[in-house]
Amino acid sequence: MVDIVIGAIQPTGPPVNKPDTTAGAIEAEILNIREPRQNISGPTGKERRKQFRQDPVNGRVLTVLVPNGTILPKNLDRRKYKVLLRFIKR
């Protein structure tokens, strides 16, 4: 007698409880805060960067770390998503 099983088996190891990405809130850690980019001119007076980007005057650049990257959308792209921040004091 042969048992035929159609489908996939559960992966071995501890169960992975993956939070729903549509929940909205993803916890992250702030790694760095810096001022916006300044105009960088090369020796000929031209912009050295390949793609010109003007940051807002009153802007701040935040570098964040998401400890569990598996909860981020798989198709994460800056043109497809908007990021909204909510700060909670420790």
Backbone torsions as a table, in degrees:
resi	resn	phi	psi	omega
1	MET	NA	137.3	-178.0
2	VAL	-124.4	130.4	174.6
3	ASP	-92.4	128.3	177.0
4	ILE	-108.8	121.3	-178.5
5	VAL	-114.0	123.0	178.4
6	ILE	-103.4	129.0	-179.1
7	GLY	124.4	-164.5	-177.3
8	ALA	-116.5	151.3	176.8
9	ILE	-88.1	160.3	176.6
10	GLN	-69.9	140.4	177.9
11	PRO	-65.6	148.3	179.5
12	THR	-75.8	157.5	-179.5
13	GLY	110.4	-179.6	-179.5
14	PRO	-66.6	147.7	179.8
15	PRO	-64.8	142.7	-179.9
16	VAL	-102.9	115.9	176.1
17	ASN	-93.9	98.5	-177.4
18	LYS	-91.4	119.2	178.6
19	PRO	-65.8	153.0	178.9
20	ASP	-71.2	129.1	-178.1
21	THR	-73.9	-14.8	179.7
22	THR	-83.0	-1.2	-179.5
23	ALA	-64.2	-26.8	175.0
24	GLY	101.9	-51.4	-174.8
25	ALA	-90.3	125.1	175.4
26	ILE	-124.1	124.7	-178.3
27	GLU	-77.4	138.2	179.8
28	ALA	-142.5	162.8	179.4
29	GLU	-115.0	135.0	178.3
30	ILE	-80.5	121.1	179.6
31	LEU	-94.1	-37.0	-175.4
32	ASN	-155.1	148.4	174.2
33	ILE	-131.0	128.9	179.7
34	ARG	-142.3	167.3	178.5
35	GLU	-72.3	162.8	178.6
36	PRO	-67.1	163.1	179.8
37	ARG	-63.9	145.5	176.4
38	GLN	-101.7	165.9	177.2
39	ASN	-68.1	123.6	-179.9
40	ILE	-109.8	109.2	179.9
41	SER	-101.8	138.6	177.3
42	GLY	-83.8	-172.5	-178.2
43	PRO	-62.2	-28.2	-178.6
44	THR	-90.8	2.5	-179.9
45	GLY	88.6	-1.6	178.9
46	LYS	-90.3	157.6	176.1
47	GLU	-65.7	131.6	-177.9
48	ARG	-81.3	-22.9	-179.5
49	ARG	-71.9	149.4	179.1
50	LYS	-70.6	-38.1	-179.9
51	GLN	-119.0	119.8	-178.4
52	PHE	-70.0	134.6	177.9
53	ARG	-141.4	121.9	179.3
54	GLN	-102.3	115.0	177.4
55	ASP	-83.1	149.6	176.8
56	PRO	-61.2	146.8	-176.7
57	VAL	-60.4	-43.4	-178.0
58	ASN	-92.1	12.8	-177.2
59	GLY	-76.5	161.7	173.5
60	ARG	-132.8	145.5	179.6
61	VAL	-105.8	121.3	178.9
62	LEU	-108.1	134.7	171.3
63	THR	-106.8	120.3	-177.3
64	VAL	-118.9	154.1	177.1
65	LEU	-120.5	125.3	174.1
66	VAL	-98.2	109.9	-174.6
67	PRO	-60.1	-35.3	-179.7
68	ASN	-113.3	90.4	-176.6
69	GLY	-70.1	-10.5	-179.3
70	THR	-72.6	-15.4	-180.0
71	ILE	-87.8	-6.9	176.7
72	LEU	-76.5	150.9	177.8
73	PRO	-60.2	142.5	-178.5
74	LYS	-65.6	-33.1	-178.0
75	ASN	-99.1	37.7	-176.3
76	LEU	-63.7	122.1	-179.3
77	ASP	-150.2	140.6	-176.5
78	ARG	-65.0	-20.9	178.8
79	ARG	-84.4	-18.6	-176.8
80	LYS	-99.7	-20.1	-174.5
81	TYR	-126.5	151.6	172.3
82	LYS	-116.2	140.2	-178.8
83	VAL	-106.6	129.9	175.1
84	LEU	-115.4	130.2	-177.2
85	LEU	-104.6	143.7	173.2
86	ARG	-132.8	122.6	-177.3
87	PHE	-100.0	131.7	178.7
88	ILE	-122.3	123.0	-179.2
89	LYS	-70.6	140.0	-178.7
90	ARG	-74.4	NA	NA
